[in-house]
Amino acid sequence: MSKKATNDLQDLQYFGEYGGVNPSISDSSTYTFLSAKTMFDTFEGNTEGCYLYSRHSSPSNLYLGEALAALEGTETANVTASGMGAISAVIMELCGANDHIVSSRTVYGGTYALMKNFLKKFNIQTHFLDITDLKAVKAAITPKTKMIYCESVSNPLLEVADLAALARLAKEHHIPLVVDNTFSPLSISPAKLGASVVIHSLTKFINGTSDCVAGAICGSKDFCLSLKDVNSGAGMLLGSTLDSLRAASILKNMRTLHLRMKKHSQNALYLAQRFQEDGLRVMYPGLPSHPGHLIMEDQMNRDYGFGGLLTLDVGSLEKANALMERMQDKKLGYLAVSLGFYKTLFSAPGSSTSSEIPLEEQKEMGLGEGLIRFSIGLDDDIERTYQMMRDCMRQLHILDSEKQRS
Ligand code: PLP
């Protein structure tokens, strides 16, 4: 894989209104026009570089969108007030009443609930399946299918989608492949593998400071403009617009994304390897034992590693809770949902971020109640972190019992 996306990102250079090294933050909800005619033309979408109203677009949001398009190698990108704001706008833009979606069954719980429950109101049906089973994906596509939807590396099970193969399948059926790349910014470039639309929850790695929620839709100029259409665009009309102040702060944080992703990945790989040697039930795409390892190796931008997330199944929810509480007491991280923070975050997805998925379905997809999802932090001394985590597991008899079991 080429490193072009990062070079594009690196080459972005802004001059603020007064020559500042950061672009000025746009601080207006509305914009003046010198002539009424220009205002009319702007409403019609016929003017370049004119701003109308900040729900439509704002200079700060456009700057951030430009950086995200460079990151993903797409023509352009729109930013939204949350990852769910991006996902819901894309779905509502691409689907109408009675349409059909083919989706991975291991997606973020909110996405699952949106597709399974909320979209029922419009009789939009979603066929959830194992996205790694390409035959099943092909068989599920009907004349009403409007998209194939997946996460490049899935939440929380870290399944790796074969994006090039899915993109070929989507193309054969003249439908878009929509990919949520929240777990693997820089590591995977879905658009380069053929995805039509790439979504992010910027809340996670891209912002990296756990201080706001935001999202992005990266795609073609036509698609992103259609989302902003004043008469029919799902972005414009559903109104999940990001605030300019936040867009500006996320853009500044993005400048260290490449360094952070390398460190998150290095630390996660180190821990995954040690946990595996200890006989623990660890899943990490960087381990050869992971079912998606070869696909990930094939489609990743190697410099950024296999990502910052790993899962550990400690057998029961009681043990998972005890371990997380102890690790938090030892200042190894936070018992919190979300990911991409400088400190390690851990949660049991079955009872938190994936609790929208019914228990039987969780079981069927391999989401055990003792599963802990770790978003590994930027710890400088990861060997020390490992020793301390190991001590916690030993004290709770997790390590011994796992060793006996393996
Ligand atoms: N996509 C993934 C993979 C997520 O993990 C999440 C949130 O956890 C979302 C989307 C939703 O993003 P947000 O919370 O920014 O709306």
Boltz pocket constraint, residues with backbone or C-beta under 6 A from the ligand:
constraints:
  - pocket:
      binder: B
      contacts: [[A, 81], [A, 82], [A, 83], [A, 84], [A, 85], [A, 108], [A, 110], [A, 151], [A, 153], [A, 155], [A, 180], [A, 182], [A, 183], [A, 200], [A, 201], [A, 202], [A, 203], [A, 213], [A, 214], [A, 215], [A, 338], [A, 353]]
      max_distance: 6.0
